[in-house]
Amino acid sequence: MMNLFLGHVSQTFEKFFIVMQVDGAAWHGSHKLIIPSNIRLIEQPPYSPEVNPAEHLWDELREKYLHNRAFPSLDALIEVLCQGLNALADDPESLRSLTGFPHIVNVKL
């Protein structure tokens, strides 16, 4: 599945070089893993969710879009989640402030 995911991301963002931080899950380091040429995987230090950009994105979404809310359906939840993700995508400065860690920004290509 990781190979399918990396292939999809690589094709979707073929004009970009992607630095993707991964945790210590076995499939992130499998010998059968095929890493496309426009993707670089960097390992997250063990037991350090605070340096995982995705955790900061989820915190932002929970605080601004999902806090103290109950949704009548999964579709309603997905709609609000997409609104939050689109708002982050439309605000590169905020996105950078949440995810622009030095260990990612300074990755050698």
Backbone as a chain_set.jsonl record, in Angstrom:
{"seq": "MMNLFLGHVSQTFEKFFIVMQVDGAAWHGSHKLIIPSNIRLIEQPPYSPEVNPAEHLWDELREKYLHNRAFPSLDALIEVLCQGLNALADDPESLRSLTGFPHIVNVKL", "coords": {"N": [[0.821, -1.191, 0.0], [2.0, 1.203, 0.7], [3.733, 1.636, -1.431], [1.852, 2.061, -3.474], [0.663, 4.404, -2.49], [2.889, 6.214, -2.471], [3.439, 6.238, -5.223], [1.08, 7.386, -6.208], [1.12, 9.943, -4.969], [3.501, 10.9, -6.063], [2.867, 11.044, -8.823], [0.653, 12.791, -8.762], [1.8, 15.136, -7.866], [3.83, 15.679, -9.706], [5.414, 17.754, -10.706], [6.818, 18.717, -8.615], [9.324, 18.483, -6.018], [9.212, 16.346, -3.356], [9.426, 16.258, 0.1], [8.988, 13.929, 2.467], [8.091, 13.171, 5.673], [8.465, 10.341, 7.663], [7.378, 7.903, 10.075], [8.568, 5.326, 12.313], [7.366, 3.021, 11.283], [7.243, -0.296, 10.012], [6.681, -0.655, 7.253], [7.548, 1.707, 6.14], [10.204, 1.463, 5.795], [10.687, -0.782, 4.339], [12.387, -3.254, 2.396], [11.261, -3.695, -0.016], [10.15, -1.367, -0.736], [9.435, 1.143, -3.046], [10.735, 4.1, -3.906], [9.786, 6.956, -5.473], [11.543, 9.118, -7.817], [11.074, 11.813, -7.373], [10.546, 12.091, -4.718], [11.616, 12.316, -1.369], [12.237, 10.507, 1.48], [12.318, 11.145, 4.912], [13.33, 10.106, 8.114], [11.478, 10.277, 11.076], [12.506, 11.077, 14.343], [12.432, 8.548, 16.907], [9.635, 8.315, 19.168], [8.759, 11.016, 19.12], [6.448, 12.83, 18.52], [6.053, 15.554, 18.419], [7.643, 16.686, 16.462], [6.491, 15.998, 14.151], [4.996, 17.124, 11.346], [2.339, 16.593, 10.567], [0.961, 16.164, 12.95], [0.76, 18.746, 13.983], [-0.854, 19.93, 12.081], [-3.232, 18.467, 12.47], [-3.796, 19.266, 15.092], [-4.37, 21.981, 14.657], [-6.636, 21.78, 12.976], [-8.41, 20.403, 14.677], [-8.678, 22.289, 16.723], [-9.745, 24.602, 15.439], [-11.826, 23.781, 13.751], [-13.09, 21.403, 14.552], [-13.515, 21.353, 17.248], [-15.289, 20.598, 20.15], [-17.598, 19.656, 18.806], [-20.304, 17.79, 17.491], [-21.07, 15.652, 14.886], [-23.665, 15.064, 12.537], [-23.34, 13.105, 10.655], [-20.978, 11.067, 8.844], [-20.388, 12.205, 6.408], [-20.901, 14.91, 6.911], [-18.875, 15.499, 8.736], [-16.629, 15.049, 7.089], [-17.011, 17.094, 5.233], [-16.586, 19.438, 6.79], [-13.984, 18.966, 7.606], [-12.663, 19.021, 5.119], [-13.125, 21.715, 4.468], [-11.501, 22.949, 6.395], [-8.946, 21.923, 5.667], [-8.734, 22.982, 3.087], [-8.73, 25.71, 3.704], [-6.28, 25.89, 5.046], [-4.584, 25.188, 2.938], [-4.944, 27.379, 1.307], [-3.606, 29.323, 2.648], [-0.563, 29.799, 2.655], [1.421, 30.884, 4.35], [0.562, 30.435, 7.02], [0.429, 27.651, 6.92], [3.116, 27.033, 6.46], [4.169, 27.977, 8.865], [3.204, 26.087, 10.613], [4.329, 23.714, 9.732], [6.947, 24.034, 8.832], [9.549, 22.945, 9.823], [12.994, 23.101, 10.84], [14.487, 20.715, 10.37], [13.22, 19.664, 8.207], [13.033, 21.693, 6.296], [15.707, 22.107, 5.71], [16.586, 19.867, 4.304], [18.798, 18.011, 2.334], [18.857, 17.909, -1.123]], "CA": [[0.0, 0.0, 0.0], [2.877, 2.381, 0.731], [4.184, 1.854, -2.807], [0.732, 2.675, -4.199], [0.533, 5.768, -1.993], [3.998, 7.018, -2.984], [3.23, 6.393, -6.661], [-0.012, 8.349, -6.408], [1.611, 11.276, -4.589], [4.512, 11.273, -7.057], [2.196, 11.431, -10.069], [-0.197, 13.952, -8.505], [2.666, 16.313, -7.69], [5.002, 15.353, -10.517], [6.241, 18.938, -10.973], [7.412, 19.132, -7.347], [10.136, 17.551, -5.246], [8.472, 16.193, -2.117], [10.092, 15.709, 1.272], [7.93, 13.323, 3.269], [8.588, 12.635, 6.935], [7.8, 9.091, 8.024], [7.738, 7.396, 11.398], [9.323, 4.075, 12.288], [6.572, 1.862, 10.859], [8.032, -1.235, 9.207], [6.469, -0.478, 5.819], [8.251, 2.904, 5.67], [11.601, 1.112, 5.533], [10.729, -2.098, 3.709], [13.307, -3.422, 1.265], [10.447, -3.719, -1.227], [9.6, -0.027, -0.949], [9.919, 1.841, -4.242], [10.604, 5.534, -3.661], [9.91, 7.694, -6.74], [12.682, 10.037, -7.873], [10.709, 13.155, -6.908], [10.191, 12.018, -3.301], [12.665, 11.956, -0.419], [11.699, 10.169, 2.78], [13.208, 11.355, 6.049], [12.782, 9.445, 9.29], [11.183, 11.039, 12.282], [13.109, 10.427, 15.507], [11.457, 7.775, 17.693], [8.946, 8.913, 20.313], [8.818, 12.479, 19.019], [5.353, 13.324, 17.681], [6.078, 17.013, 18.327], [8.339, 17.111, 15.237], [5.728, 15.488, 13.01], [4.13, 18.204, 10.857], [0.93, 16.186, 10.508], [0.371, 16.36, 14.273], [0.439, 20.172, 14.124], [-2.024, 20.176, 11.218], [-4.404, 17.919, 13.143], [-4.108, 20.151, 16.224], [-4.999, 23.186, 14.086], [-7.979, 21.418, 12.511], [-9.246, 20.104, 15.848], [-8.95, 23.521, 17.476], [-10.522, 25.608, 14.706], [-12.954, 23.262, 12.967], [-13.732, 20.217, 15.101], [-13.574, 21.482, 18.697], [-16.595, 20.516, 20.823], [-18.692, 19.512, 17.838], [-20.789, 16.463, 17.138], [-21.535, 15.711, 13.507], [-24.791, 14.151, 12.326], [-22.981, 12.03, 9.737], [-19.592, 11.065, 8.389], [-20.306, 13.182, 5.316], [-20.822, 16.249, 7.502], [-17.523, 15.613, 9.272], [-15.716, 15.166, 5.949], [-17.209, 18.433, 4.666], [-15.919, 20.417, 7.647], [-12.559, 18.67, 7.519], [-12.204, 19.546, 3.823], [-13.094, 23.178, 4.582], [-10.303, 23.285, 7.153], [-7.766, 21.622, 4.852], [-8.68, 23.97, 1.998], [-8.327, 26.994, 4.291], [-4.835, 25.804, 5.262], [-3.929, 25.192, 1.62], [-5.053, 28.739, 0.772], [-2.831, 30.23, 3.493], [0.769, 29.198, 2.716], [2.205, 31.374, 5.492], [0.14, 29.664, 8.199], [0.836, 26.267, 6.69], [4.567, 27.004, 6.66], [4.455, 28.153, 10.287], [2.846, 24.844, 11.295], [5.048, 22.537, 9.226], [8.279, 24.362, 8.328], [10.59, 22.63, 10.792], [14.346, 23.17, 10.264], [14.968, 19.425, 9.89], [12.582, 19.408, 6.916], [13.399, 22.798, 5.392], [17.12, 21.997, 5.357], [16.899, 18.557, 3.723], [19.622, 18.101, 1.135], [18.281, 17.233, -2.275]], "C": [[0.87, 1.262, 0.0], [3.408, 2.672, -0.665], [3.091, 2.504, -3.648], [0.57, 4.136, -3.79], [1.636, 6.661, -2.56], [3.865, 7.252, -4.484], [2.165, 7.425, -6.968], [0.448, 9.771, -6.1], [2.609, 11.773, -5.625], [3.872, 11.757, -8.356], [1.353, 12.698, -9.882], [0.616, 15.24, -8.433], [3.958, 16.154, -8.483], [5.913, 16.543, -10.792], [6.987, 19.41, -9.73], [8.352, 18.059, -6.826], [9.544, 17.517, -3.849], [9.364, 15.585, -1.037], [8.989, 15.226, 2.2], [8.548, 12.716, 4.525], [7.779, 11.407, 7.291], [8.247, 8.654, 9.414], [8.43, 6.038, 11.246], [8.525, 2.848, 11.89], [7.373, 1.003, 9.883], [7.885, -0.994, 7.705], [7.134, 0.775, 5.277], [9.706, 2.607, 5.339], [11.762, -0.249, 4.89], [11.713, -2.124, 2.557], [12.562, -3.452, -0.06], [9.848, -2.351, -1.562], [10.257, 0.629, -2.164], [9.646, 3.33, -4.037], [10.815, 6.277, -4.978], [11.02, 8.745, -6.668], [12.345, 11.446, -7.384], [10.249, 13.169, -5.445], [11.421, 11.628, -2.491], [11.99, 11.69, 0.914], [12.749, 10.484, 3.843], [12.533, 10.75, 7.276], [12.6, 10.409, 10.444], [11.885, 10.331, 13.439], [12.049, 9.669, 16.308], [10.887, 8.584, 18.851], [8.993, 10.444, 20.29], [7.708, 13.024, 18.122], [5.366, 14.84, 17.514], [6.815, 17.516, 17.093], [7.652, 16.582, 13.982], [4.772, 16.583, 12.544], [2.651, 17.842, 10.84], [0.24, 16.378, 11.852], [-0.039, 17.811, 14.479], [-0.763, 20.553, 13.244], [-3.292, 19.674, 11.898], [-4.798, 18.783, 14.332], [-4.848, 21.399, 15.743], [-6.439, 22.899, 13.655], [-8.913, 21.13, 13.684], [-9.646, 21.386, 16.572], [-9.904, 24.454, 16.752], [-11.777, 25.072, 14.018], [-13.726, 22.132, 13.654], [-13.972, 20.3, 16.608], [-15.014, 21.491, 19.215], [-17.771, 20.434, 19.849], [-19.041, 18.05, 17.67], [-21.387, 16.587, 15.739], [-22.628, 14.679, 13.282], [-24.447, 12.975, 11.405], [-21.499, 12.125, 9.399], [-19.403, 12.079, 7.263], [-20.188, 14.611, 5.841], [-19.433, 16.498, 8.083], [-16.509, 15.821, 8.15], [-15.817, 16.554, 5.328], [-16.461, 19.492, 5.476], [-14.411, 20.202, 7.609], [-11.966, 19.201, 6.215], [-12.156, 21.075, 3.822], [-11.832, 23.629, 5.308], [-9.034, 23.051, 6.358], [-7.621, 22.62, 3.709], [-8.258, 25.34, 2.52], [-6.821, 27.005, 4.561], [-4.078, 25.866, 3.937], [-3.931, 26.588, 1.004], [-4.238, 29.763, 1.565], [-1.42, 29.663, 3.689], [1.604, 29.643, 3.921], [1.848, 30.616, 6.773], [0.58, 28.21, 8.084], [2.331, 26.108, 6.951], [4.91, 27.122, 8.144], [4.143, 26.879, 11.083], [3.757, 23.684, 10.93], [6.497, 22.795, 8.827], [9.392, 24.145, 9.325], [11.965, 22.657, 10.128], [14.831, 21.828, 9.716], [14.314, 19.023, 8.567], [13.029, 20.445, 5.892], [14.825, 22.637, 4.887], [17.528, 20.642, 4.798], [17.713, 18.764, 2.45], [18.99, 17.283, 0.016], [19.358, 16.391, -2.9]], "O": [[0.521, 2.265, -0.623], [3.523, 3.836, -1.048], [3.371, 3.398, -4.447], [0.366, 5.005, -4.638], [1.354, 7.744, -3.074], [4.147, 8.349, -4.966], [2.322, 8.242, -7.876], [0.196, 10.692, -6.876], [2.568, 12.938, -6.021], [4.292, 12.766, -8.921], [1.344, 13.573, -10.748], [0.171, 16.296, -8.882], [5.043, 16.459, -7.989], [7.092, 16.346, -11.088], [7.713, 20.402, -9.787], [8.205, 16.879, -7.144], [9.39, 18.565, -3.221], [9.975, 14.536, -1.237], [8.16, 16.01, 2.661], [9.421, 11.853, 4.443], [6.55, 11.426, 7.228], [9.342, 8.987, 9.868], [8.828, 5.664, 10.143], [8.97, 1.727, 12.138], [8.095, 1.525, 9.033], [8.859, -1.115, 6.963], [7.278, 0.905, 4.061], [10.37, 3.405, 4.678], [12.856, -0.813, 4.894], [11.859, -1.142, 1.828], [13.165, -3.257, -1.115], [9.129, -2.202, -2.55], [11.482, 0.66, -2.283], [8.496, 3.768, -3.999], [11.908, 6.233, -5.542], [11.385, 9.201, -5.584], [13.248, 12.198, -7.016], [9.64, 14.136, -4.989], [12.172, 10.73, -2.871], [11.257, 12.537, 1.425], [13.92, 10.134, 3.696], [11.321, 10.867, 7.454], [13.461, 11.239, 10.737], [11.861, 9.102, 13.508], [10.899, 10.101, 16.38], [11.568, 9.426, 19.436], [9.236, 11.083, 21.314], [7.99, 13.614, 17.079], [4.763, 15.363, 16.577], [6.631, 18.67, 16.706], [8.182, 16.709, 12.878], [3.838, 16.934, 13.264], [1.801, 18.7, 11.076], [-0.942, 16.72, 11.894], [-1.075, 18.08, 15.086], [-1.58, 21.392, 13.623], [-4.31, 20.366, 11.908], [-5.984, 19.014, 14.567], [-5.832, 21.82, 16.351], [-7.347, 23.681, 13.937], [-10.066, 21.56, 13.686], [-10.795, 21.551, 16.98], [-10.785, 25.042, 17.38], [-12.698, 25.838, 13.734], [-14.904, 21.93, 13.36], [-14.579, 19.395, 17.181], [-15.843, 22.288, 18.775], [-18.807, 21.067, 20.053], [-18.17, 17.182, 17.704], [-22.128, 17.528, 15.456], [-22.538, 13.553, 13.772], [-25.164, 11.975, 11.372], [-20.857, 13.146, 9.644], [-18.364, 12.734, 7.183], [-19.457, 15.426, 5.277], [-18.881, 17.588, 7.935], [-15.631, 16.677, 8.254], [-14.8, 17.128, 4.937], [-15.781, 20.346, 4.907], [-13.648, 21.168, 7.584], [-10.875, 19.771, 6.219], [-11.246, 21.665, 3.24], [-11.172, 24.578, 4.886], [-8.134, 23.89, 6.37], [-6.512, 23.054, 3.398], [-7.509, 26.053, 1.852], [-6.158, 28.016, 4.33], [-3.046, 26.529, 3.838], [-3.016, 26.939, 0.259], [-4.187, 30.937, 1.196], [-1.109, 29.116, 4.746], [2.401, 28.866, 4.448], [2.735, 30.204, 7.521], [1.05, 27.618, 9.056], [2.754, 25.147, 7.594], [5.824, 26.456, 8.63], [4.762, 26.63, 12.118], [3.941, 22.766, 11.729], [7.214, 21.846, 8.511], [10.117, 25.086, 9.645], [12.09, 22.274, 8.965], [15.52, 21.8, 8.697], [14.811, 18.129, 7.882], [13.361, 20.106, 4.756], [15.119, 22.996, 3.747], [18.712, 20.304, 4.818], [17.365, 19.585, 1.601], [18.637, 16.118, 0.196], [19.111, 15.717, -3.9]]}, "num_chains": 1, "name": "protein.A"}
